[in-house]
């Protein structure tokens, strides 16, 4: 079994914390290595029961009939390592992001070991999302699967619908907890256990494995004199977390908070956080593109020593494969309230595009990703641009940096403008909404591809003018 851990960063936003009263769950999929080709597809509804069998670790389960149609961002080639669906929104307007890789402490793993052929990241989305009609149902179905089959990994999974956002965390092979994110709050989740105090009497906001509390008590896992801090009881707290995980929470929260510690190594930053202002899709995209700009720790920065620039793991980085922001809006009809925002490639050099989720197909440029490099799909086009731009950013080439800045501005404008225009047209008539949304996605994709291919031409020309092997012939009169 190949280990394919996704060292991701997630952002969750409650409906009262967002600028347009939408719930949002978002994440960078940072799969191992710089290249892990991804695609965007639509999986149609299915009426027949079928068996799911993982080619990753052999996990298998009989899936019920009446599966809902849904978007999905699987690997380009699923034949060897499995599906890795990662993100999607179903036709009931439920979003799911799976997963944020996490780590359980050794004491818990000794008592409840991981199950090698249990359900894992590769299978979770395909075995849960098509069969739930609310975010809470998503938590309950995933919990039932883990309790029955066990899990091969420790993970964090996010669900949202028009009203609620839930974060689900696994610890050990069969234990888990989920917390409803308060409507007025947001969460930043790196690769470490996040949920803090659990109120077992508050079933509206907490759902756990049935024996979680008794298991911890029986095995003397809770060292606190009072309370039940899930993070402290089951999570890891390693020195490496101070450089790999907690700095990402600090870097993300500084987009909204003013009272953070000066050094980004505190594990005490709260799981549930409240921003002094409302949060937008662009805010979330900027968080997931963050490379600690404006601090001495920015690898592209003007200040900071070489050691400082490489001290902390940034959020935006070479392992970004796709960024999704699953937005479920409450101020528009159900037929077009769900938007699967998607970027592919290295986030600091690209932007997310708004794909309406309730469609019949996805644009070919995003659906037909290959394993070989090409300029004819979205994933590789952005990866090629990043490979050319990164060395010039390192040199702080201002012309190139300005070009990327303007490109991202144009991309964000395209996204917001497209949604506003299409919403206005759909508000006038929701007849044939699926066909209209599918066509709208294609038209938006065509504009984004044209914009990005223009950038490719520009940065290729600029990079060619900066190659080392060049010579200016002098002349004599």
Buried (B, 14 or more C-beta within 10 A) or exposed (E): BEEBBBBBBBBBBBBEBBEBBBBBBBBBBBBBEBBBBBBBBBBEEBEEEEEBEBBBBEBBBEBEEEBBBBBBBBBBEBEEBBBBBBBBBBBBBBBBBBBBBBBBBEEBBEBBEBBEBBBBBBBBBBBBBBBBBBBBBBBBBBBEBBBEBBBBBBBBBBBBBBBBBBBBBBBBBBBBBBBBBBBBBBBBBBBBBBBBBBEEEEEEBBBBBEEBBEBBEEEEBBEEEEEBBBBBBBBBBEEEBBBBBBBBBBBBBBBBBEEBEEEBBBBEBBBBBBBEEBBBBBBBBBBBBBBBBEBBBBBBBEEBEEEBBEBBBBBBBBBBBBBBBBBBBBEBEBBBBBBBBBBBBBBBBBBBBBBBBBBEEBBEBBBBBBEEBEEEBBBBBBBBBBBBBBEBBEEEBEEBBEBBEEBBEBBBEBBBEBBEEBBEEBEEEEEEBBEBBBBBBBEBBEBBBEBBBEBBEBBEEBBEEEEEEEEEEEEEE
